[in-house]
Amino acid sequence: MAGIGFQLQKLFKEDYFSSRLKAYGFSVLVTSGPWLIIILSLSLTQWIIGNIPTFPIETRELLTISLSYCFIFSQLIFSVQQLTLTRYLADQLYEVKYERVIPSYLGLTKTSLLLAIILFFVFLILSPLPIYLELIIGMFFMIMLLIWNTFMFITALKDYKSVSTAFLLGGLVIVLGELALAFVLNFDKVSVFQGVSILYIPFILGMFLTLSILFVVLSRTFAYKGEERPLEYLTYVDYFPRFVVIGTLYTAGLWIANFVIWFGEGSSQLYDVFLFNRMYDVAVFWSYLTIIPTLMFFVISVETRFYDRYRSFYGYINEGGSLEQILRSKDRMITVLKEEVFRLLRNQGVVTVLFLICASWIGSWLNASPEFVPMLRLTIVGAYFNAMILVFQLLLLYFEDHKGAMIISVLFFGSILLLSIAFLPMGISGYGLSFCIGSIIAFIYSSLRLITFIKHVDYFAFTQGQMLQKAKLFVPLVKKLYKY
């Protein structure tokens, strides 16, 4: 599903500096859109309202923390079905069944919204906030979830300009809206809850605009013909149950250290419902911004260039190529893979080192305490290895090594969880260690797994086969539902 990656690669081939600059801009937006919109909009909003001396601190805190919760938990719900749907979609596109795309999107929307509503009801029960504010937060939470859902289909699209415009316009609406509200409204005359509700309006409008444009692009690319069976993709849960574990535990591993640290030194609780640790949470959000180059280069370079050789190698195997052809294509594929992975490690390494050097400046700009800088450096290092884990895991999934990818997710989540609990008594001085060390452990294993696998990839290609699981739950359910 690297359709948009191939389109962007054409821009990089043009021998003009302006084309390359444009390509990098488009690439950042289409590979990291939701991250950029939320983190940059939130940072700019905080900067805007932070420069207004009379702006209530309580309003700023409640806005920031509730937005962060929406971001994290919408991503967690999305991750449960992400890989299952991706595999189903890839199979449908391979079989030229384009009419199945929109129904599967609608099916994903229904099931993920159901999970979101259940989680939202738990929030309603626990939260002492006014109902109107709870509903506003819930609305943003649902829109954020739909953005993630739609975002997954983006790599199958080719219209990168419209996709980039969607994220750009959404971000502009948020920032300009917050700027206007901050200077027009007198927040001293409204309550904290009313102030937060008003400040949510630009976020909701901006994200809804982005969602609407993305949906138009998606529906324009894949026409909807009233095809039934929107929940058919769930049958893949029976065939590939490991996908649920891989997606859920990897995403949970990104935030599990935060969840544990919310109960440690320096943590706070807001209105008896929002736990947070401002210093560590900010460090983690900034650290994830540093790995945008990996997301960008993987789609544009690794996935596209590698995919050509990958398809050639499996083409010879499936279509009866000679032994010489298979071994030659295997060597070419491995050579390209090594080149691209090395380039990715190097490029991301340069960016990571630059951010490590600039950590003190970032801390000063954020007016953070002295403990923030070493914490930020640890999470930046952790984010680097985390990005590489994601790349290696995706490559293993290309080779159908589902077991290896699942072990990586379990190791990533488990090691960070256990280390976070173990280091919690160290207090602030230990924050970031668990994320950093846990990511390194999972990185080492994923590297060894990938090296071992590609060394014998021809053997696995002939002997591994497709070990389908027994269809116990969703296949009978879907067949009964659609009567086929």
Buried (B, 14 or more C-beta within 10 A) or exposed (E): BBBBBBBBBEBBEEEEEEBBEBBBEBBBBBBBBBBBBBBBBBBBBBEBBBEEEEBBEBBBBBBBBBBBBBBBBBBBBBBBBBBBBBBBBEEBBEEEEBBBBBBBBBBBBEBBBEBBEEBBEEBEEEBEBBEEBBBBBBBBBBBBBBBBBBBBBBBBBBBBBBBBBBBBBBBBBBBEBBBEBBEEBEBEEBBBBBBBBBBBBBBBBBBBBBBBBBBEBBEEBBEEEEBEBBBBBBBBBBBBBBBBBBBBBBBBBBBBBBEBBBEBBBBEEBBEBBBBBBBBBBBBBBBBBBBBBBBBBBBBBBBBBBBEBBEBBBEBBEEEBEEEBBBBBBEBBBEBBEBBBEEBBEBBEEBBEEBBEBBBEBBEEBEBEEBBBBBBBBBBBBBBBBBBBBBBBBBBBBBBBBEBBBBBBBBBBBBBBBBBBEBBEEEBEBBBBBBBBBBBBBBEBBBEBBEEBBEEBBEBBEEEEEEEEEBEEBBEBBBEBEEE
